[in-house]
């Protein structure tokens, strides 16, 4: 019977010892846990800021791309219109322009 009481006392003593060191370990690790929590919070805030800036940059890039495309199409339209100018109109234009140059050269002489 004495062995049962000694075993029970050892069991209760080991439980108390375990509880004491678990509390002590928790108390010592609490500042470290708080520090890690603060670090995670700061990293999350920076991540959110970077994501916001990335989204803003993507929107700006999209706007610039649309503007370049619009201007490219406008220039291309002008170039295509100039290419479609009828050949006879070009000849008339150059002949009129050329005749005036010939008349000027004759009057200078």
ABEGO torsion letter per residue (X at the ends): XAAAAAAAAAAAAAAAAAAAAAAAAAAAAAAAAAAAAAAAAAAAAAAAAAAAAAAAAAAAAAAAAAAAAAAAAAAAAAAAAAAABBAAAAAAAAAAAAAAAAAAAAAAX
